[in-house]
Amino acid sequence: MLFDYPQIQYFDKIEPEMYATLESEQKEIHNRLKIEFSIGIVILLAGMALFVTSFFRNSKK
């Protein structure tokens, strides 16, 4: 997940004219990277939330 972030930033900072000249395969890779990165962040946040809730649940006992 961390290795995808620089690639996403690279594509996001490309000028619109340059982005339009990219091949469709490169555009698909950019979209896929954004989706995978978003899903990774959601999974990471969900894991942290489950850890915190289990920690508080165990500390009450």
PQR file with spaces between the fields and no chain letter, atoms N, CA, C, O and H, PARSE charges and radii, in Angstrom:
ATOM       1  N    MET     1       0.828   -1.184    0.000 -0.4000 1.5000
ATOM       2  CA   MET     1       0.000    0.000    0.000 -0.0000 2.0000
ATOM       3  C    MET     1       0.875    1.251    0.000  0.5500 1.7000
ATOM       4  O    MET     1       0.583    2.210   -0.715 -0.5500 1.4000
ATOM       5  N    LEU     2       1.928    1.251    0.782 -0.4000 1.5000
ATOM       6  CA   LEU     2       2.794    2.423    0.840 -0.0000 2.0000
ATOM       7  C    LEU     2       3.573    2.626   -0.453  0.5500 1.7000
ATOM       8  O    LEU     2       3.918    3.756   -0.799 -0.5500 1.4000
ATOM       9  H    LEU     2       2.165    0.473    1.362  0.4000 1.0000
ATOM      10  N    PHE     3       3.851    1.544   -1.165 -0.4000 1.5000
ATOM      11  CA   PHE     3       4.598    1.669   -2.405 -0.0000 2.0000
ATOM      12  C    PHE     3       3.743    2.242   -3.528  0.5500 1.7000
ATOM      13  O    PHE     3       4.281    2.790   -4.491 -0.5500 1.4000
ATOM      14  H    PHE     3       3.570    0.626   -0.884  0.4000 1.0000
ATOM      15  N    ASP     4       2.426    2.127   -3.423 -0.4000 1.5000
ATOM      16  CA   ASP     4       1.538    2.658   -4.447 -0.0000 2.0000
ATOM      17  C    ASP     4       1.383    4.165   -4.353  0.5500 1.7000
ATOM      18  O    ASP     4       1.092    4.812   -5.359 -0.5500 1.4000
ATOM      19  H    ASP     4       1.989    1.682   -2.641  0.4000 1.0000
ATOM      20  N    TYR     5       1.566    4.737   -3.180 -0.4000 1.5000
ATOM      21  CA   TYR     5       1.300    6.156   -2.984 -0.0000 2.0000
ATOM      22  C    TYR     5       2.140    7.057   -3.889  0.5500 1.7000
ATOM      23  O    TYR     5       1.586    7.982   -4.484 -0.5500 1.4000
ATOM      24  H    TYR     5       1.802    4.211   -2.362  0.4000 1.0000
ATOM      25  N    PRO     6       3.460    6.832   -4.025 -0.5600 1.5000
ATOM      26  CA   PRO     6       4.227    7.700   -4.937  0.2800 2.0000
ATOM      27  C    PRO     6       3.754    7.613   -6.389  0.5500 1.7000
ATOM      28  O    PRO     6       3.774    8.609   -7.112 -0.5500 1.4000
ATOM      29  N    GLN     7       3.332    6.429   -6.808 -0.4000 1.5000
ATOM      30  CA   GLN     7       2.826    6.290   -8.169 -0.0000 2.0000
ATOM      31  C    GLN     7       1.524    7.054   -8.352  0.5500 1.7000
ATOM      32  O    GLN     7       1.302    7.671   -9.394 -0.5500 1.4000
ATOM      33  H    GLN     7       3.316    5.620   -6.220  0.4000 1.0000
ATOM      34  N    ILE     8       0.664    7.015   -7.341 -0.4000 1.5000
ATOM      35  CA   ILE     8      -0.593    7.756   -7.400 -0.0000 2.0000
ATOM      36  C    ILE     8      -0.305    9.244   -7.464  0.5500 1.7000
ATOM      37  O    ILE     8      -0.923    9.965   -8.247 -0.5500 1.4000
ATOM      38  H    ILE     8       0.845    6.514   -6.495  0.4000 1.0000
ATOM      39  N    GLN     9       0.631    9.708   -6.641 -0.4000 1.5000
ATOM      40  CA   GLN     9       0.997   11.127   -6.649 -0.0000 2.0000
ATOM      41  C    GLN     9       1.565   11.535   -8.000  0.5500 1.7000
ATOM      42  O    GLN     9       1.286   12.634   -8.479 -0.5500 1.4000
ATOM      43  H    GLN     9       1.133    9.121   -6.005  0.4000 1.0000
ATOM      44  N    TYR    10       2.354   10.672   -8.617 -0.4000 1.5000
ATOM      45  CA   TYR    10       2.919   10.975   -9.924 -0.0000 2.0000
ATOM      46  C    TYR    10       1.810   11.208  -10.942  0.5500 1.7000
ATOM      47  O    TYR    10       1.834   12.195  -11.678 -0.5500 1.4000
ATOM      48  H    TYR    10       2.581    9.779   -8.228  0.4000 1.0000
ATOM      49  N    PHE    11       0.844   10.305  -10.983 -0.4000 1.5000
ATOM      50  CA   PHE    11      -0.252   10.441  -11.941 -0.0000 2.0000
ATOM      51  C    PHE    11      -1.135   11.645  -11.617  0.5500 1.7000
ATOM      52  O    PHE    11      -1.635   12.314  -12.521 -0.5500 1.4000
ATOM      53  H    PHE    11       0.825    9.504  -10.385  0.4000 1.0000
ATOM      54  N    ASP    12      -1.324   11.917  -10.328 -0.4000 1.5000
ATOM      55  CA   ASP    12      -2.175   13.048   -9.943 -0.0000 2.0000
ATOM      56  C    ASP    12      -1.542   14.388  -10.294  0.5500 1.7000
ATOM      57  O    ASP    12      -2.257   15.358  -10.546 -0.5500 1.4000
ATOM      58  H    ASP    12      -0.918   11.373   -9.594  0.4000 1.0000
ATOM      59  N    LYS    13      -0.215   14.457  -10.314 -0.4000 1.5000
ATOM      60  CA   LYS    13       0.469   15.724  -10.575 -0.0000 2.0000
ATOM      61  C    LYS    13       0.750   15.970  -12.066  0.5500 1.7000
ATOM      62  O    LYS    13       1.251   17.030  -12.441 -0.5500 1.4000
ATOM      63  H    LYS    13       0.366   13.669  -10.110  0.4000 1.0000
ATOM      64  N    ILE    14       0.427   14.993  -12.897 -0.4000 1.5000
ATOM      65  CA   ILE    14       0.624   15.175  -14.338 -0.0000 2.0000
ATOM      66  C    ILE    14      -0.366   16.228  -14.832  0.5500 1.7000
ATOM      67  O    ILE    14      -1.521   16.266  -14.407 -0.5500 1.4000
ATOM      68  H    ILE    14       0.020   14.132  -12.592  0.4000 1.0000
ATOM      69  N    GLU    15       0.101   17.065  -15.721 -0.4000 1.5000
ATOM      70  CA   GLU    15      -0.780   18.078  -16.307 -0.0000 2.0000
ATOM      71  C    GLU    15      -1.890   17.389  -17.093  0.5500 1.7000
ATOM      72  O    GLU    15      -1.677   16.308  -17.642 -0.5500 1.4000
ATOM      73  H    GLU    15       1.039   17.034  -16.067  0.4000 1.0000
ATOM      74  N    PRO    16      -3.072   18.002  -17.154 -0.5600 1.5000
ATOM      75  CA   PRO    16      -4.198   17.372  -17.863  0.2800 2.0000
ATOM      76  C    PRO    16      -3.893   17.035  -19.326  0.5500 1.7000
ATOM      77  O    PRO    16      -4.376   16.029  -19.845 -0.5500 1.4000
ATOM      78  N    GLU    17      -3.099   17.868  -19.983 -0.4000 1.5000
ATOM      79  CA   GLU    17      -2.761   17.590  -21.385 -0.0000 2.0000
ATOM      80  C    GLU    17      -1.904   16.334  -21.497  0.5500 1.7000
ATOM      81  O    GLU    17      -2.084   15.519  -22.402 -0.5500 1.4000
ATOM      82  H    GLU    17      -2.707   18.685  -19.561  0.4000 1.0000
ATOM      83  N    MET    18      -0.964   16.195  -20.554 -0.4000 1.5000
ATOM      84  CA   MET    18      -0.106   15.014  -20.553 -0.0000 2.0000
ATOM      85  C    MET    18      -0.902   13.763  -20.186  0.5500 1.7000
ATOM      86  O    MET    18      -0.686   12.690  -20.748 -0.5500 1.4000
ATOM      87  H    MET    18      -0.818   16.857  -19.819  0.4000 1.0000
ATOM      88  N    TYR    19      -1.823   13.915  -19.236 -0.4000 1.5000
ATOM      89  CA   TYR    19      -2.635   12.769  -18.818 -0.0000 2.0000
ATOM      90  C    TYR    19      -3.496   12.279  -19.977  0.5500 1.7000
ATOM      91  O    TYR    19      -3.725   11.078  -20.125 -0.5500 1.4000
ATOM      92  H    TYR    19      -1.998   14.787  -18.778  0.4000 1.0000
ATOM      93  N    ALA    20      -3.969   13.210  -20.795 -0.4000 1.5000
ATOM      94  CA   ALA    20      -4.803   12.840  -21.937 -0.0000 2.0000
ATOM      95  C    ALA    20      -4.016   12.041  -22.970  0.5500 1.7000
ATOM      96  O    ALA    20      -4.595   11.255  -23.719 -0.5500 1.4000
ATOM      97  H    ALA    20      -3.783   14.185  -20.675  0.4000 1.0000
ATOM      98  N    THR    21      -2.691   12.239  -23.016 -0.4000 1.5000
ATOM      99  CA   THR    21      -1.885   11.518  -24.001 -0.0000 2.0000
ATOM     100  C    THR    21      -1.471   10.130  -23.518  0.5500 1.7000
ATOM     101  O    THR    21      -0.934    9.346  -24.300 -0.5500 1.4000
ATOM     102  H    THR    21      -2.220   12.877  -22.407  0.4000 1.0000
ATOM     103  N    LEU    22      -1.708    9.816  -22.255 -0.4000 1.5000
ATOM     104  CA   LEU    22      -1.353    8.486  -21.749 -0.0000 2.0000
ATOM     105  C    LEU    22      -2.191    7.420  -22.439  0.5500 1.7000
ATOM     106  O    LEU    22      -3.313    7.669  -22.882 -0.5500 1.4000
ATOM     107  H    LEU    22      -2.144   10.454  -21.620  0.4000 1.0000
ATOM     108  N    GLU    23      -1.622    6.239  -22.518 -0.4000 1.5000
ATOM     109  CA   GLU    23      -2.360    5.118  -23.085 -0.0000 2.0000
ATOM     110  C    GLU    23      -3.470    4.713  -22.120  0.5500 1.7000
ATOM     111  O    GLU    23      -3.393    4.974  -20.920 -0.5500 1.4000
ATOM     112  H    GLU    23      -0.711    6.036  -22.159  0.4000 1.0000
ATOM     113  N    SER    24      -4.484    4.081  -22.655 -0.4000 1.5000
ATOM     114  CA   SER    24      -5.614    3.675  -21.813 -0.0000 2.0000
ATOM     115  C    SER    24      -5.168    2.690  -20.732  0.5500 1.7000
ATOM     116  O    SER    24      -5.735    2.666  -19.640 -0.5500 1.4000
ATOM     117  H    SER    24      -4.546    3.869  -23.630  0.4000 1.0000
ATOM     118  N    GLU    25      -4.154    1.879  -21.035 -0.4000 1.5000
ATOM     119  CA   GLU    25      -3.660    0.920  -20.042 -0.0000 2.0000
ATOM     120  C    GLU    25      -3.064    1.652  -18.838  0.5500 1.7000
ATOM     121  O    GLU    25      -3.266    1.229  -17.699 -0.5500 1.4000
ATOM     122  H    GLU    25      -3.693    1.898  -21.922  0.4000 1.0000
ATOM     123  N    GLN    26      -2.338    2.735  -19.076 -0.4000 1.5000
ATOM     124  CA   GLN    26      -1.752    3.501  -17.987 -0.0000 2.0000
ATOM     125  C    GLN    26      -2.837    4.196  -17.161  0.5500 1.7000
ATOM     126  O    GLN    26      -2.714    4.312  -15.942 -0.5500 1.4000
ATOM     127  H    GLN    26      -2.174    3.078  -20.000  0.4000 1.0000
ATOM     128  N    LYS    27      -3.888    4.653  -17.823 -0.4000 1.5000
ATOM     129  CA   LYS    27      -5.002    5.277  -17.100 -0.0000 2.0000
ATOM     130  C    LYS    27      -5.721    4.252  -16.239  0.5500 1.7000
ATOM     131  O    LYS    27      -6.140    4.554  -15.122 -0.5500 1.4000
ATOM     132  H    LYS    27      -3.988    4.559  -18.814  0.4000 1.0000
ATOM     133  N    GLU    28      -5.862    3.031  -16.765 -0.4000 1.5000
ATOM     134  CA   GLU    28      -6.500    1.965  -15.996 -0.0000 2.0000
ATOM     135  C    GLU    28      -5.647    1.611  -14.776  0.5500 1.7000
ATOM     136  O    GLU    28      -6.181    1.353  -13.696 -0.5500 1.4000
ATOM     137  H    GLU    28      -5.521    2.786  -17.673  0.4000 1.0000
ATOM     138  N    ILE    29      -4.335    1.600  -14.948 -0.4000 1.5000
ATOM     139  CA   ILE    29      -3.434    1.322  -13.820 -0.0000 2.0000
ATOM     140  C    ILE    29      -3.594    2.396  -12.758  0.5500 1.7000
ATOM     141  O    ILE    29      -3.646    2.086  -11.568 -0.5500 1.4000
ATOM     142  H    ILE    29      -3.902    1.809  -15.824  0.4000 1.0000
ATOM     143  N    HIS    30      -3.672    3.653  -13.173 -0.4000 1.5000
ATOM     144  CA   HIS    30      -3.846    4.759  -12.229 -0.0000 2.0000
ATOM     145  C    HIS    30      -5.154    4.605  -11.453  0.5500 1.7000
ATOM     146  O    HIS    30      -5.173    4.759  -10.232 -0.5500 1.4000
ATOM     147  H    HIS    30      -3.630    3.904  -14.140  0.4000 1.0000
ATOM     148  N    ASN    31      -6.240    4.303  -12.151 -0.4000 1.5000
ATOM     149  CA   ASN    31      -7.531    4.117  -11.475 -0.0000 2.0000
ATOM     150  C    ASN    31      -7.487    2.922  -10.528  0.5500 1.7000
ATOM     151  O    ASN    31      -8.026    2.983   -9.423 -0.5500 1.4000
ATOM     152  H    ASN    31      -6.225    4.178  -13.143  0.4000 1.0000
ATOM     153  N    ARG    32      -6.847    1.840  -10.956 -0.4000 1.5000
ATOM     154  CA   ARG    32      -6.743    0.655  -10.112 -0.0000 2.0000
ATOM     155  C    ARG    32      -5.913    0.949   -8.865  0.5500 1.7000
ATOM     156  O    ARG    32      -6.247    0.492   -7.772 -0.5500 1.4000
ATOM     157  H    ARG    32      -6.408    1.791  -11.854  0.4000 1.0000
ATOM     158  N    LEU    33      -4.834    1.712   -9.031 -0.4000 1.5000
ATOM     159  CA   LEU    33      -4.004    2.075   -7.872 -0.0000 2.0000
ATOM     160  C    LEU    33      -4.795    2.892   -6.862  0.5500 1.7000
ATOM     161  O    LEU    33      -4.672    2.678   -5.656 -0.5500 1.4000
ATOM     162  H    LEU    33      -4.563    2.083   -9.919  0.4000 1.0000
ATOM     163  N    LYS    34      -5.607    3.825   -7.346 -0.4000 1.5000
ATOM     164  CA   LYS    34      -6.407    4.638   -6.432 -0.0000 2.0000
ATOM     165  C    LYS    34      -7.414    3.775   -5.690  0.5500 1.7000
ATOM     166  O    LYS    34      -7.629    3.971   -4.494 -0.5500 1.4000
ATOM     167  H    LYS    34      -5.707    3.999   -8.325  0.4000 1.0000
ATOM     168  N    ILE    35      -8.033    2.826   -6.376 -0.4000 1.5000
ATOM     169  CA   ILE    35      -9.005    1.940   -5.734 -0.0000 2.0000
ATOM     170  C    ILE    35      -8.315    1.056   -4.700  0.5500 1.7000
ATOM     171  O    ILE    35      -8.796    0.922   -3.575 -0.5500 1.4000
ATOM     172  H    ILE    35      -7.858    2.667   -7.348  0.4000 1.0000
ATOM     173  N    GLU    36      -7.183    0.449   -5.080 -0.4000 1.5000
ATOM     174  CA   GLU    36      -6.464   -0.421   -4.150 -0.0000 2.0000
ATOM     175  C    GLU    36      -5.974    0.349   -2.930  0.5500 1.7000
ATOM     176  O    GLU    36      -6.032   -0.162   -1.812 -0.5500 1.4000
ATOM     177  H    GLU    36      -6.792    0.558   -5.994  0.4000 1.0000
ATOM     178  N    PHE    37      -5.494    1.566   -3.131 -0.4000 1.5000
ATOM     179  CA   PHE    37      -5.017    2.381   -2.019 -0.0000 2.0000
ATOM     180  C    PHE    37      -6.171    2.727   -1.082  0.5500 1.7000
ATOM     181  O    PHE    37      -6.021    2.674    0.139 -0.5500 1.4000
ATOM     182  H    PHE    37      -5.446    1.982   -4.039  0.4000 1.0000
ATOM     183  N    SER    38      -7.323    3.080   -1.654 -0.4000 1.5000
ATOM     184  CA   SER    38      -8.490    3.410   -0.828 -0.0000 2.0000
ATOM     185  C    SER    38      -8.952    2.208   -0.018  0.5500 1.7000
ATOM     186  O    SER    38      -9.264    2.335    1.166 -0.5500 1.4000
ATOM     187  H    SER    38      -7.445    3.122   -2.645  0.4000 1.0000
ATOM     188  N    ILE    39      -8.996    1.049   -0.650 -0.4000 1.5000
ATOM     189  CA   ILE    39      -9.404   -0.165    0.054 -0.0000 2.0000
ATOM     190  C    ILE    39      -8.398   -0.497    1.154  0.5500 1.7000
ATOM     191  O    ILE    39      -8.787   -0.910    2.246 -0.5500 1.4000
ATOM     192  H    ILE    39      -8.742    0.945   -1.611  0.4000 1.0000
ATOM     193  N    GLY    40      -7.117   -0.319    0.874 -0.4000 1.5000
ATOM     194  CA   GLY    40      -6.091   -0.568    1.882 -0.0000 2.0000
ATOM     195  C    GLY    40      -6.248    0.335    3.091  0.5500 1.7000
ATOM     196  O    GLY    40      -6.095   -0.116    4.226 -0.5500 1.4000
ATOM     197  H    GLY    40      -6.801    0.017   -0.013  0.4000 1.0000
ATOM     198  N    ILE    41      -6.552    1.602    2.862 -0.4000 1.5000
ATOM     199  CA   ILE    41      -6.759    2.540    3.968 -0.0000 2.0000
ATOM     200  C    ILE    41      -7.971    2.119    4.790  0.5500 1.7000
ATOM     201  O    ILE    41      -7.934    2.165    6.020 -0.5500 1.4000
ATOM     202  H    ILE    41      -6.677    1.969    1.940  0.4000 1.0000
ATOM     203  N    VAL    42      -9.049    1.708    4.116 -0.4000 1.5000
ATOM     204  CA   VAL    42     -10.265    1.287    4.829 -0.0000 2.0000
ATOM     205  C    VAL    42      -9.973    0.051    5.680  0.5500 1.7000
ATOM     206  O    VAL    42     -10.398   -0.020    6.833 -0.5500 1.4000
ATOM     207  H    VAL    42      -9.079    1.671    3.117  0.4000 1.0000
ATOM     208  N    ILE    43      -9.253   -0.917    5.124 -0.4000 1.5000
ATOM     209  CA   ILE    43      -8.912   -2.128    5.878 -0.0000 2.0000
ATOM     210  C    ILE    43      -8.036   -1.786    7.076  0.5500 1.7000
ATOM     211  O    ILE    43      -8.236   -2.315    8.169 -0.5500 1.4000
ATOM     212  H    ILE    43      -8.907   -0.859    4.187  0.4000 1.0000
ATOM     213  N    LEU    44      -7.064   -0.901    6.869 -0.4000 1.5000
ATOM     214  CA   LEU    44      -6.193   -0.483    7.964 -0.0000 2.0000
ATOM     215  C    LEU    44      -6.984    0.198    9.074  0.5500 1.7000
ATOM     216  O    LEU    44      -6.776   -0.097   10.251 -0.5500 1.4000
ATOM     217  H    LEU    44      -6.901   -0.471    5.981  0.4000 1.0000
ATOM     218  N    LEU    45      -7.888    1.104    8.717 -0.4000 1.5000
ATOM     219  CA   LEU    45      -8.706    1.793    9.714 -0.0000 2.0000
ATOM     220  C    LEU    45      -9.648    0.836   10.433  0.5500 1.7000
ATOM     221  O    LEU    45      -9.857    0.955   11.640 -0.5500 1.4000
ATOM     222  H    LEU    45      -8.057    1.345    7.761  0.4000 1.0000
ATOM     223  N    ALA    46     -10.216   -0.113    9.692 -0.4000 1.5000
ATOM     224  CA   ALA    46     -11.101   -1.095   10.318 -0.0000 2.0000
ATOM     225  C    ALA    46     -10.326   -1.967   11.304  0.5500 1.7000
ATOM     226  O    ALA    46     -10.825   -2.278   12.386 -0.5500 1.4000
ATOM     227  H    ALA    46     -10.045   -0.210    8.712  0.4000 1.0000
ATOM     228  N    GLY    47      -9.124   -2.355   10.937 -0.4000 1.5000
ATOM     229  CA   GLY    47      -8.295   -3.148   11.842 -0.0000 2.0000
ATOM     230  C    GLY    47      -7.942   -2.387   13.101  0.5500 1.7000
ATOM     231  O    GLY    47      -7.961   -2.944   14.199 -0.5500 1.4000
ATOM     232  H    GLY    47      -8.719   -2.102   10.058  0.4000 1.0000
ATOM     233  N    MET    48      -7.620   -1.107   12.942 -0.4000 1.5000
ATOM     234  CA   MET    48      -7.308   -0.289   14.118 -0.0000 2.0000
ATOM     235  C    MET    48      -8.536   -0.127   15.007  0.5500 1.7000
ATOM     236  O    MET    48      -8.419   -0.170   16.231 -0.5500 1.4000
ATOM     237  H    MET    48      -7.606   -0.655   12.051  0.4000 1.0000
ATOM     238  N    ALA    49      -9.703    0.058   14.414 -0.4000 1.5000
ATOM     239  CA   ALA    49     -10.927    0.207   15.192 -0.0000 2.0000
ATOM     240  C    ALA    49     -11.245   -1.081   15.953  0.5500 1.7000
ATOM     241  O    ALA    49     -11.631   -1.033   17.121 -0.5500 1.4000
ATOM     242  H    ALA    49      -9.799    0.093   13.419  0.4000 1.0000
ATOM     243  N    LEU    50     -11.083   -2.224   15.298 -0.4000 1.5000
ATOM     244  CA   LEU    50     -11.317   -3.503   15.977 -0.0000 2.0000
ATOM     245  C    LEU    50     -10.323   -3.711   17.115  0.5500 1.7000
ATOM     246  O    LEU    50     -10.693   -4.219   18.174 -0.5500 1.4000
ATOM     247  H    LEU    50     -10.768   -2.263   14.349  0.4000 1.0000
ATOM     248  N    PHE    51      -9.074   -3.326   16.908 -0.4000 1.5000
ATOM     249  CA   PHE    51      -8.065   -3.448   17.956 -0.0000 2.0000
ATOM     250  C    PHE    51      -8.431   -2.592   19.165  0.5500 1.7000
ATOM     251  O    PHE    51      -8.341   -3.049   20.305 -0.5500 1.4000
ATOM     252  H    PHE    51      -8.774   -2.913   16.048  0.4000 1.0000
ATOM     253  N    VAL    52      -8.840   -1.357   18.914 -0.4000 1.5000
ATOM     254  CA   VAL    52      -9.195   -0.448   20.011 -0.0000 2.0000
ATOM     255  C    VAL    52     -10.411   -0.963   20.762  0.5500 1.7000
ATOM     256  O    VAL    52     -10.432   -0.953   21.993 -0.5500 1.4000
ATOM     257  H    VAL    52      -8.913   -0.986   17.989  0.4000 1.0000
ATOM     258  N    THR    53     -11.428   -1.415   20.025 -0.4000 1.5000
ATOM     259  CA   THR    53     -12.623   -1.917   20.710 -0.0000 2.0000
ATOM     260  C    THR    53     -12.306   -3.182   21.506  0.5500 1.7000
ATOM     261  O    THR    53     -12.816   -3.349   22.614 -0.5500 1.4000
ATOM     262  H    THR    53     -11.410   -1.423   19.026  0.4000 1.0000
ATOM     263  N    SER    54     -11.482   -4.072   20.969 -0.4000 1.5000
ATOM     264  CA   SER    54     -11.142   -5.283   21.731 -0.0000 2.0000
ATOM     265  C    SER    54     -10.289   -4.928   22.940  0.5500 1.7000
ATOM     266  O    SER    54     -10.402   -5.575   23.981 -0.5500 1.4000
ATOM     267  H    SER    54     -11.068   -3.937   20.068  0.4000 1.0000
ATOM     268  N    PHE    55      -9.444   -3.921   22.826 -0.4000 1.5000
ATOM     269  CA   PHE    55      -8.624   -3.492   23.952 -0.0000 2.0000
ATOM     270  C    PHE    55      -9.503   -2.969   25.082  0.5500 1.7000
ATOM     271  O    PHE    55      -9.291   -3.323   26.241 -0.5500 1.4000
ATOM     272  H    PHE    55      -9.352   -3.394   21.980  0.4000 1.0000
ATOM     273  N    PHE    56     -10.491   -2.128   24.758 -0.4000 1.5000
ATOM     274  CA   PHE    56     -11.385   -1.603   25.792 -0.0000 2.0000
ATOM     275  C    PHE    56     -12.298   -2.672   26.356  0.5500 1.7000
ATOM     276  O    PHE    56     -12.632   -2.646   27.540 -0.5500 1.4000
ATOM     277  H    PHE    56     -10.663   -1.841   23.816  0.4000 1.0000
ATOM     278  N    ARG    57     -12.703   -3.614   25.517 -0.4000 1.5000
ATOM     279  CA   ARG    57     -13.551   -4.708   25.969 -0.0000 2.0000
ATOM     280  C    ARG    57     -12.802   -5.586   26.965  0.5500 1.7000
ATOM     281  O    ARG    57     -13.370   -6.017   27.968 -0.5500 1.4000
ATOM     282  H    ARG    57     -12.431   -3.636   24.554  0.4000 1.0000
ATOM     283  N    ASN    58     -11.533   -5.848   26.689 -0.4000 1.5000
ATOM     284  CA   ASN    58     -10.724   -6.680   27.591 -0.0000 2.0000
ATOM     285  C    ASN    58     -10.354   -5.931   28.867  0.5500 1.7000
ATOM     286  O    ASN    58     -10.192   -6.551   29.918 -0.5500 1.4000
ATOM     287  H    ASN    58     -11.072   -5.498   25.874  0.4000 1.0000
ATOM     288  N    SER    59     -10.220   -4.638   28.793 -0.4000 1.5000
ATOM     289  CA   SER    59      -9.838   -3.882   29.992 -0.0000 2.0000
ATOM     290  C    SER    59     -11.017   -3.746   30.972  0.5500 1.7000
ATOM     291  O    SER    59     -10.791   -3.516   32.160 -0.5500 1.4000
ATOM     292  H    SER    59     -10.352   -4.134   27.939  0.4000 1.0000
ATOM     293  N    LYS    60     -12.243   -3.879   30.511 -0.4000 1.5000
ATOM     294  CA   LYS    60     -13.399   -3.805   31.391 -0.0000 2.0000
ATOM     295  C    LYS    60     -13.540   -5.063   32.240  0.5500 1.7000
ATOM     296  O    LYS    60     -14.134   -5.014   33.317 -0.5500 1.4000
ATOM     297  H    LYS    60     -12.426   -4.066   29.546  0.4000 1.0000
ATOM     298  N    LYS    61     -13.011   -6.176   31.777 -0.4000 1.5000
ATOM     299  CA   LYS    61     -13.147   -7.445   32.513 -0.0000 2.0000
ATOM     300  C    LYS    61     -12.205   -7.506   33.615  0.5500 1.7000
ATOM     301  O    LYS    61     -12.173   -8.497   34.345 -0.5500 1.4000
ATOM     302  H    LYS    61     -12.529   -6.215   30.901  0.4000 1.0000
